[in-house]
């Protein structure tokens, strides 16, 4: 009798994973794969073993992270996490590793997010955020289109995430959309006359510009307005 499913010869997924709780136990165990991105979304296990594109994903993620860091660090607003930081939510029926996450001190202090410690680890060693952080950013890749545009936004909304940013640099002009919470789901923010979109999380306006560098490679600038 089969006990695991082997994905692309690299990832073994136990057949005993029948709920979000089962997945979370596996995701925080020593048996969880160290490569690839594996998310649980509304009863589905989404596995992405494709390599991260250097420019359309990697440099874009770095630009968004560095732009937000310049805002968060001086004012000590909270914490920024990238890539392998896992967020989980029972109401959202989700456990995922977004490209970028911002967790404010206010949300942490209010109990909107609980930091889950590493099992058997020393103090202040955490492996997961349980709840809805303030901001989640996803960058679209070829295998993640359906997940990033349909499945995850619904799950993150139910989890209580305050704001959802979606970026797609596979196309020109690139796509950058800020989504705020509406009555029943995330709603896109309309850009102003200068192309900026307002963020209620940071109280600032943002615009993501794309261009080509001297070698013809994609390059990006996250611009911040008052």
Secondary structure as GFF3:
##gff-version 3
##sequence-region A 1 226
A	DSSP	beta_strand	4	7	.	.	.	ID=ss1
A	DSSP	beta_strand	11	14	.	.	.	ID=ss2
A	DSSP	alpha_helix	20	27	.	.	.	ID=ss3
A	DSSP	beta_strand	37	41	.	.	.	ID=ss4
A	DSSP	beta_strand	44	48	.	.	.	ID=ss5
A	DSSP	pi_helix	54	59	.	.	.	ID=ss6
A	DSSP	alpha_helix	60	75	.	.	.	ID=ss7
A	DSSP	beta_strand	78	82	.	.	.	ID=ss8
A	DSSP	beta_strand	87	89	.	.	.	ID=ss9
A	DSSP	beta_strand	94	96	.	.	.	ID=ss10
A	DSSP	beta_strand	100	104	.	.	.	ID=ss11
A	DSSP	alpha_helix	105	110	.	.	.	ID=ss12
A	DSSP	beta_strand	113	117	.	.	.	ID=ss13
A	DSSP	beta_strand	126	131	.	.	.	ID=ss14
A	DSSP	beta_strand	135	139	.	.	.	ID=ss15
A	DSSP	three_ten_helix	142	144	.	.	.	ID=ss16
A	DSSP	alpha_helix	145	146	.	.	.	ID=ss17
A	DSSP	pi_helix	147	151	.	.	.	ID=ss18
A	DSSP	alpha_helix	152	159	.	.	.	ID=ss19
A	DSSP	beta_strand	163	168	.	.	.	ID=ss20
A	DSSP	beta_strand	175	181	.	.	.	ID=ss21
A	DSSP	beta_strand	186	188	.	.	.	ID=ss22
A	DSSP	beta_strand	197	199	.	.	.	ID=ss23
A	DSSP	beta_strand	204	212	.	.	.	ID=ss24
A	DSSP	beta_strand	218	225	.	.	.	ID=ss25
###
